[in-house]
């Protein structure tokens, strides 16, 4: 991720609003927002936005938009084969939102992993973390 952050190449991020902090974290040039639920419903407008921004040689596209990522990658590669396409999936969820997959790392591990590139404006949502830990503790006691 450090290589992406400090690259002089044009970087475009496609993902939900909750992941907007990725823009600062990776020095993204263009953010294209997709709905968090049924991202594919906005496929036509997202593709148009990407094409209007121009699909130039050496652009780096970073996707966090579910199944739509694969189709966008295919369509963009048809336009220009000299681009980089990265499907991150839910890889940024644990740090900028919440864990969405069982084997994802904790926010603490993410903070350690991303420590050199985390945005200076980033604030850990301690309340959410504390409530999550409390809920886990309570569920263990009740079982």
N, CA and C atoms as a LAMMPS dump frame, in Angstrom:
ITEM: TIMESTEP
0
ITEM: NUMBER OF ATOMS
429
ITEM: BOX BOUNDS ff ff ff
-5.0000000000000000e+02 5.0000000000000000e+02
-5.0000000000000000e+02 5.0000000000000000e+02
-5.0000000000000000e+02 5.0000000000000000e+02
ITEM: ATOMS id mol type element x y z
1 1 1 N 0.813 -1.201 0
2 1 2 C 0 0 0
3 1 3 C 0.857 1.265 0
4 2 1 N 2.042 1.183 0.577
5 2 2 C 2.944 2.335 0.535
6 2 3 C 3.314 2.681 -0.905
7 3 1 N 3.56 1.658 -1.713
8 3 2 C 3.897 1.902 -3.117
9 3 3 C 2.76 2.618 -3.835
10 4 1 N 1.542 2.227 -3.526
11 4 2 C 0.386 2.885 -4.144
12 4 3 C 0.296 4.321 -3.647
13 5 1 N 0.387 4.513 -2.347
14 5 2 C 0.253 5.852 -1.767
15 5 3 C 1.227 6.844 -2.386
16 6 1 N 2.472 6.45 -2.523
17 6 2 C 3.5 7.386 -2.98
18 6 3 C 3.734 7.355 -4.491
19 7 1 N 2.967 6.54 -5.191
20 7 2 C 3.08 6.5 -6.644
21 7 3 C 2.593 7.817 -7.25
22 8 1 N 3.245 8.238 -8.31
23 8 2 C 2.841 9.455 -9.039
24 8 3 C 1.751 9.138 -10.061
25 9 1 N 1.414 7.86 -10.189
26 9 2 C 0.369 7.459 -11.132
27 9 3 C -0.989 7.955 -10.649
28 10 1 N -1.898 8.13 -11.585
29 10 2 C -3.257 8.564 -11.275
30 10 3 C -4.002 7.407 -10.611
31 11 1 N -4.623 7.673 -9.44
32 11 2 C -5.289 6.621 -8.673
33 11 3 C -6.775 6.929 -8.532
34 12 1 N -7.587 5.933 -8.846
35 12 2 C -9.041 6.069 -8.786
36 12 3 C -9.564 4.989 -7.843
37 13 1 N -10.362 5.407 -6.865
38 13 2 C -10.927 4.467 -5.889
39 13 3 C -12.436 4.394 -6.082
40 14 1 N -12.972 3.182 -6.17
41 14 2 C -14.407 2.95 -6.325
42 14 3 C -14.876 2.163 -5.11
43 15 1 N -15.731 2.799 -4.293
44 15 2 C -16.205 2.135 -3.088
45 15 3 C -17.286 2.936 -2.392
46 16 1 N -17.809 2.408 -1.288
47 16 2 C -18.873 3.091 -0.552
48 16 3 C -18.346 4.279 0.256
49 17 1 N -19.261 5.141 0.629
50 17 2 C -18.936 6.356 1.384
51 17 3 C -18.152 6.048 2.66
52 18 1 N -18.47 4.938 3.309
53 18 2 C -17.8 4.597 4.572
54 18 3 C -16.299 4.408 4.395
55 19 1 N -15.852 4.161 3.168
56 19 2 C -14.426 3.957 2.9
57 19 3 C -13.75 5.204 2.328
58 20 1 N -14.411 6.33 2.389
59 20 2 C -13.837 7.572 1.861
60 20 3 C -12.467 7.916 2.479
61 21 1 N -12.177 7.548 3.738
62 21 2 C -10.843 7.83 4.284
63 21 3 C -9.697 7.193 3.489
64 22 1 N -9.995 6.202 2.653
65 22 2 C -8.973 5.592 1.808
66 22 3 C -8.384 6.648 0.867
67 23 1 N -9.187 7.644 0.507
68 23 2 C -8.726 8.715 -0.387
69 23 3 C -7.487 9.394 0.193
70 24 1 N -7.551 9.753 1.461
71 24 2 C -6.396 10.395 2.104
72 24 3 C -5.281 9.376 2.364
73 25 1 N -5.665 8.168 2.766
74 25 2 C -4.67 7.162 3.111
75 25 3 C -3.771 6.815 1.916
76 26 1 N -4.34 6.739 0.72
77 26 2 C -3.574 6.316 -0.459
78 26 3 C -3.343 7.448 -1.468
79 27 1 N -3.636 8.681 -1.075
80 27 2 C -3.483 9.835 -1.985
81 27 3 C -4.233 9.608 -3.296
82 28 1 N -5.495 9.272 -3.159
83 28 2 C -6.357 8.98 -4.306
84 28 3 C -6.7 10.275 -5.042
85 29 1 N -6.686 10.215 -6.363
86 29 2 C -7 11.383 -7.19
87 29 3 C -8.491 11.519 -7.47
88 30 1 N -9.189 10.386 -7.555
89 30 2 C -10.621 10.408 -7.89
90 30 3 C -11.332 9.353 -7.062
91 31 1 N -12.423 9.767 -6.395
92 31 2 C -13.247 8.843 -5.614
93 31 3 C -14.599 8.709 -6.301
94 32 1 N -14.994 7.484 -6.6
95 32 2 C -16.298 7.214 -7.196
96 32 3 C -17.096 6.419 -6.17
97 33 1 N -18.144 7.049 -5.661
98 33 2 C -18.95 6.417 -4.613
99 33 3 C -19.974 5.458 -5.205
100 34 1 N -20.143 4.323 -4.517
101 34 2 C -21.162 3.337 -4.889
102 34 3 C -22.046 3.084 -3.668
103 35 1 N -23.292 2.672 -3.896
104 35 2 C -24.154 2.343 -2.75
105 35 3 C -23.579 1.163 -1.972
106 36 1 N -23.774 1.191 -0.675
107 36 2 C -23.244 0.116 0.165
108 36 3 C -24.029 -1.187 -0.039
109 37 1 N -25.284 -1.067 -0.4
110 37 2 C -26.117 -2.238 -0.691
111 37 3 C -26.49 -2.188 -2.164
112 38 1 N -26.325 -3.299 -2.841
113 38 2 C -26.629 -3.421 -4.263
114 38 3 C -25.848 -2.406 -5.097
115 39 1 N -24.536 -2.427 -4.92
116 39 2 C -23.661 -1.518 -5.675
117 39 3 C -23.881 -1.66 -7.177
118 40 1 N -24.206 -2.864 -7.612
119 40 2 C -24.373 -3.113 -9.042
120 40 3 C -25.498 -2.278 -9.647
121 41 1 N -26.421 -1.83 -8.827
122 41 2 C -27.531 -1.008 -9.336
123 41 3 C -27.038 0.313 -9.918
124 42 1 N -25.838 0.735 -9.551
125 42 2 C -25.299 1.992 -10.061
126 42 3 C -24.208 1.756 -11.115
127 43 1 N -24.167 0.546 -11.661
128 43 2 C -23.109 0.177 -12.597
129 43 3 C -22.953 1.163 -13.756
130 44 1 N -24.046 1.474 -14.433
131 44 2 C -23.964 2.349 -15.611
132 44 3 C -23.385 3.714 -15.269
133 45 1 N -23.847 4.304 -14.168
134 45 2 C -23.349 5.633 -13.803
135 45 3 C -21.89 5.577 -13.33
136 46 1 N -21.512 4.513 -12.655
137 46 2 C -20.123 4.367 -12.204
138 46 3 C -19.203 4.21 -13.413
139 47 1 N -19.572 3.349 -14.35
140 47 2 C -18.745 3.157 -15.546
141 47 3 C -18.635 4.467 -16.33
142 48 1 N -19.737 5.168 -16.481
143 48 2 C -19.716 6.458 -17.187
144 48 3 C -18.775 7.438 -16.484
145 49 1 N -18.855 7.498 -15.162
146 49 2 C -17.985 8.391 -14.383
147 49 3 C -16.509 8.042 -14.606
148 50 1 N -16.2 6.761 -14.611
149 50 2 C -14.821 6.317 -14.824
150 50 3 C -14.338 6.65 -16.237
151 51 1 N -15.196 6.442 -17.218
152 51 2 C -14.836 6.747 -18.605
153 51 3 C -14.7 8.255 -18.806
154 52 1 N -15.611 9.025 -18.208
155 52 2 C -15.536 10.486 -18.313
156 52 3 C -14.246 11.03 -17.697
157 53 1 N -13.746 10.358 -16.673
158 53 2 C -12.498 10.773 -16.035
159 53 3 C -11.29 10.401 -16.902
160 54 1 N -11.5 9.567 -17.858
161 54 2 C -10.531 9.072 -18.835
162 54 3 C -9.768 7.858 -18.305
163 55 1 N -9.735 6.851 -19.128
164 55 2 C -9.057 5.597 -18.807
165 55 3 C -7.672 5.675 -19.453
166 56 1 N -6.773 6.354 -18.769
167 56 2 C -5.438 6.645 -19.311
168 56 3 C -4.429 5.553 -18.948
169 57 1 N -3.394 5.464 -19.781
170 57 2 C -2.277 4.561 -19.474
171 57 3 C -1.786 4.803 -18.053
172 58 1 N -1.457 3.738 -17.381
173 58 2 C -0.876 3.748 -16.032
174 58 3 C -1.825 4.176 -14.918
175 59 1 N -3.101 4.413 -15.204
176 59 2 C -4.053 4.646 -14.117
177 59 3 C -4.076 3.414 -13.22
178 60 1 N -4.266 3.654 -11.925
179 60 2 C -4.445 2.567 -10.965
180 60 3 C -5.879 2.657 -10.452
181 61 1 N -6.638 1.591 -10.633
182 61 2 C -8.021 1.525 -10.167
183 61 3 C -8.085 0.587 -8.972
184 62 1 N -8.702 1.062 -7.896
185 62 2 C -8.839 0.27 -6.672
186 62 3 C -10.338 0.114 -6.408
187 63 1 N -10.779 -1.125 -6.323
188 63 2 C -12.204 -1.412 -6.192
189 63 3 C -12.55 -2.053 -4.856
190 64 1 N -13.59 -1.535 -4.239
191 64 2 C -14.219 -2.134 -3.056
192 64 3 C -15.728 -2.045 -3.297
193 65 1 N -16.199 -2.776 -4.288
194 65 2 C -17.621 -2.652 -4.653
195 65 3 C -18.242 -3.984 -5.041
196 66 1 N -17.924 -5.013 -4.292
197 66 2 C -18.564 -6.31 -4.419
198 66 3 C -18.416 -6.899 -5.825
199 67 1 N -19.467 -7.538 -6.301
200 67 2 C -19.409 -8.234 -7.585
201 67 3 C -19.229 -7.29 -8.768
202 68 1 N -19.575 -6.038 -8.597
203 68 2 C -19.43 -5.089 -9.681
204 68 3 C -17.96 -4.903 -10.058
205 69 1 N -17.049 -5.127 -9.127
206 69 2 C -15.617 -4.958 -9.384
207 69 3 C -15.151 -5.754 -10.596
208 70 1 N -15.546 -7 -10.665
209 70 2 C -15.1 -7.876 -11.763
210 70 3 C -15.543 -7.357 -13.12
211 71 1 N -16.784 -6.918 -13.205
212 71 2 C -17.314 -6.439 -14.478
213 71 3 C -16.651 -5.12 -14.862
214 72 1 N -16.46 -4.233 -13.888
215 72 2 C -15.766 -2.968 -14.17
216 72 3 C -14.34 -3.23 -14.652
217 73 1 N -13.647 -4.146 -13.988
218 73 2 C -12.284 -4.487 -14.403
219 73 3 C -12.272 -4.949 -15.864
220 74 1 N -13.181 -5.816 -16.215
221 74 2 C -13.253 -6.334 -17.573
222 74 3 C -13.533 -5.216 -18.571
223 75 1 N -14.504 -4.372 -18.269
224 75 2 C -14.867 -3.291 -19.187
225 75 3 C -13.753 -2.258 -19.328
226 76 1 N -13.09 -1.913 -18.233
227 76 2 C -12 -0.932 -18.297
228 76 3 C -10.8 -1.496 -19.055
229 77 1 N -10.539 -2.787 -18.884
230 77 2 C -9.416 -3.417 -19.586
231 77 3 C -9.67 -3.469 -21.096
232 78 1 N -10.928 -3.535 -21.484
233 78 2 C -11.285 -3.488 -22.91
234 78 3 C -10.971 -2.111 -23.494
235 79 1 N -11.09 -1.086 -22.679
236 79 2 C -10.834 0.284 -23.127
237 79 3 C -9.335 0.558 -23.202
238 80 1 N -8.591 0.081 -22.2
239 80 2 C -7.15 0.336 -22.163
240 80 3 C -6.462 -0.804 -21.403
241 81 1 N -5.592 -1.507 -22.078
242 81 2 C -4.89 -2.638 -21.457
243 81 3 C -3.695 -2.193 -20.614
244 82 1 N -3.362 -0.905 -20.649
245 82 2 C -2.191 -0.389 -19.927
246 82 3 C -2.571 0.283 -18.61
247 83 1 N -3.462 -0.367 -17.878
248 83 2 C -3.91 0.141 -16.577
249 83 3 C -3.714 -0.955 -15.54
250 84 1 N -3.747 -0.563 -14.27
251 84 2 C -3.644 -1.516 -13.167
252 84 3 C -4.996 -1.568 -12.466
253 85 1 N -5.48 -2.776 -12.226
254 85 2 C -6.783 -2.988 -11.601
255 85 3 C -6.608 -3.83 -10.345
256 86 1 N -7.042 -3.293 -9.197
257 86 2 C -6.906 -3.985 -7.912
258 86 3 C -8.272 -4.111 -7.248
259 87 1 N -8.709 -5.341 -7.027
260 87 2 C -9.966 -5.578 -6.318
261 87 3 C -9.608 -5.891 -4.87
262 88 1 N -9.837 -4.943 -3.98
263 88 2 C -9.477 -5.082 -2.566
264 88 3 C -10.592 -5.765 -1.783
265 89 1 N -11.761 -5.873 -2.378
266 89 2 C -12.888 -6.511 -1.704
267 89 3 C -13.267 -5.762 -0.438
268 90 1 N -13.306 -6.468 0.677
269 90 2 C -13.667 -5.857 1.961
270 90 3 C -12.425 -5.592 2.809
271 91 1 N -11.274 -5.485 2.16
272 91 2 C -10.004 -5.353 2.86
273 91 3 C -9.855 -4.12 3.737
274 92 1 N -10.568 -3.047 3.426
275 92 2 C -10.466 -1.83 4.237
276 92 3 C -11.574 -1.73 5.29
277 93 1 N -12.527 -2.639 5.267
278 93 2 C -13.663 -2.578 6.2
279 93 3 C -13.237 -2.574 7.675
280 94 1 N -12.332 -3.452 8.108
281 94 2 C -12.019 -3.5 9.542
282 94 3 C -11.471 -2.189 10.112
283 95 1 N -10.811 -1.401 9.298
284 95 2 C -10.22 -0.181 9.836
285 95 3 C -11.13 1.037 9.673
286 96 1 N -11.862 1.115 8.583
287 96 2 C -12.673 2.301 8.331
288 96 3 C -14.164 2.075 8.578
289 97 1 N -14.533 0.879 8.943
290 97 2 C -15.943 0.573 9.195
291 97 3 C -16.005 -0.436 10.336
292 98 1 N -16.233 -1.669 9.988
293 98 2 C -16.213 -2.756 10.97
294 98 3 C -15.921 -4.039 10.222
295 99 1 N -15.514 -5.05 10.949
296 99 2 C -15.226 -6.326 10.318
297 99 3 C -16.483 -6.837 9.617
298 100 1 N -16.316 -7.267 8.371
299 100 2 C -17.448 -7.802 7.623
300 100 3 C -17.251 -9.27 7.261
301 101 1 N -16.096 -9.814 7.626
302 101 2 C -15.78 -11.219 7.374
303 101 3 C -15.15 -11.796 8.641
304 102 1 N -15.448 -13.049 8.965
305 102 2 C -14.96 -13.639 10.221
306 102 3 C -13.447 -13.627 10.405
307 103 1 N -12.679 -13.834 9.356
308 103 2 C -11.23 -13.96 9.518
309 103 3 C -10.473 -12.655 9.272
310 104 1 N -11.19 -11.55 9.183
311 104 2 C -10.5 -10.271 9.017
312 104 3 C -9.775 -9.901 10.309
313 105 1 N -8.701 -9.127 10.192
314 105 2 C -7.965 -8.725 11.399
315 105 3 C -8.753 -7.717 12.23
316 106 1 N -8.361 -7.57 13.468
317 106 2 C -8.978 -6.581 14.352
318 106 3 C -8.52 -5.187 13.94
319 107 1 N -9.201 -4.178 14.449
320 107 2 C -8.797 -2.809 14.157
321 107 3 C -7.39 -2.541 14.697
322 108 1 N -7.061 -3.145 15.832
323 108 2 C -5.729 -2.965 16.407
324 108 3 C -4.644 -3.482 15.454
325 109 1 N -4.878 -4.664 14.874
326 109 2 C -3.916 -5.224 13.917
327 109 3 C -3.844 -4.366 12.653
328 110 1 N -4.985 -3.845 12.227
329 110 2 C -5.01 -2.971 11.047
330 110 3 C -4.221 -1.692 11.309
331 111 1 N -4.389 -1.12 12.48
332 111 2 C -3.66 0.104 12.825
333 111 3 C -2.155 -0.141 12.79
334 112 1 N -1.745 -1.306 13.253
335 112 2 C -0.322 -1.647 13.215
336 112 3 C 0.142 -1.83 11.768
337 113 1 N -0.656 -2.518 10.991
338 113 2 C -0.301 -2.804 9.599
339 113 3 C -0.205 -1.518 8.766
340 114 1 N -1.153 -0.624 8.955
341 114 2 C -1.224 0.6 8.154
342 114 3 C -0.568 1.81 8.828
343 115 1 N 0.158 1.615 9.916
344 115 2 C 0.635 2.736 10.735
345 115 3 C 1.396 3.808 9.954
346 116 1 N 2.119 3.441 8.924
347 116 2 C 2.904 4.419 8.172
348 116 3 C 2.091 5.218 7.153
349 117 1 N 0.879 4.776 6.872
350 117 2 C 0.102 5.474 5.844
351 117 3 C -1.289 5.911 6.306
352 118 1 N -1.605 5.645 7.555
353 118 2 C -2.925 6.02 8.088
354 118 3 C -3.084 7.541 8.009
355 119 1 N -4.257 8.038 7.597
356 119 2 C -4.464 9.49 7.532
357 119 3 C -4.305 10.145 8.905
358 120 1 N -3.702 11.311 8.933
359 120 2 C -3.511 12.013 10.207
360 120 3 C -4.846 12.388 10.843
361 121 1 N -5.876 12.537 10.022
362 121 2 C -7.195 12.907 10.535
363 121 3 C -7.985 11.704 11.065
364 122 1 N -7.455 10.492 10.893
365 122 2 C -8.176 9.277 11.289
366 122 3 C -8.305 9.175 12.801
367 123 1 N -9.511 8.926 13.253
368 123 2 C -9.799 8.734 14.677
369 123 3 C -10.443 7.361 14.851
370 124 1 N -9.899 6.578 15.737
371 124 2 C -10.476 5.266 16.035
372 124 3 C -11.786 5.469 16.766
373 125 1 N -12.786 4.756 16.345
374 125 2 C -14.087 4.844 16.993
375 125 3 C -14.066 3.944 18.22
376 126 1 N -13.546 4.496 19.313
377 126 2 C -13.356 3.699 20.53
378 126 3 C -14.674 3.213 21.111
379 127 1 N -15.714 4.024 20.993
380 127 2 C -17.009 3.615 21.538
381 127 3 C -17.492 2.349 20.853
382 128 1 N -17.416 2.325 19.527
383 128 2 C -17.857 1.163 18.771
384 128 3 C -17.037 -0.059 19.158
385 129 1 N -15.727 0.122 19.283
386 129 2 C -14.844 -0.969 19.664
387 129 3 C -15.176 -1.477 21.06
388 130 1 N -15.405 -0.559 21.98
389 130 2 C -15.725 -0.937 23.358
390 130 3 C -17.057 -1.678 23.428
391 131 1 N -18.052 -1.2 22.697
392 131 2 C -19.369 -1.852 22.693
393 131 3 C -19.239 -3.256 22.102
394 132 1 N -18.463 -3.395 21.027
395 132 2 C -18.247 -4.717 20.422
396 132 3 C -17.612 -5.686 21.396
397 133 1 N -16.596 -5.237 22.114
398 133 2 C -15.924 -6.095 23.092
399 133 3 C -16.87 -6.468 24.231
400 134 1 N -17.655 -5.506 24.682
401 134 2 C -18.616 -5.756 25.75
402 134 3 C -19.652 -6.785 25.307
403 135 1 N -20.16 -6.631 24.092
404 135 2 C -21.143 -7.584 23.576
405 135 3 C -20.568 -8.99 23.487
406 136 1 N -19.323 -9.12 23.056
407 136 2 C -18.684 -10.432 22.963
408 136 3 C -18.539 -11.043 24.354
409 137 1 N -18.132 -10.213 25.31
410 137 2 C -17.971 -10.704 26.687
411 137 3 C -19.286 -11.184 27.247
412 138 1 N -20.338 -10.407 27.015
413 138 2 C -21.663 -10.775 27.528
414 138 3 C -22.164 -12.06 26.877
415 139 1 N -21.938 -12.209 25.581
416 139 2 C -22.422 -13.399 24.91
417 139 3 C -21.692 -14.647 25.425
418 140 1 N -20.425 -14.516 25.762
419 140 2 C -19.674 -15.652 26.327
420 140 3 C -20.221 -16.035 27.698
421 141 1 N -20.587 -15.022 28.491
422 141 2 C -21.133 -15.286 29.819
423 141 3 C -22.49 -15.982 29.741
424 142 1 N -23.259 -15.65 28.732
425 142 2 C -24.611 -16.184 28.615
426 142 3 C -24.628 -17.59 28.01
427 143 1 N -23.552 -17.994 27.374
428 143 2 C -23.52 -19.328 26.748
429 143 3 C -22.981 -20.354 27.647
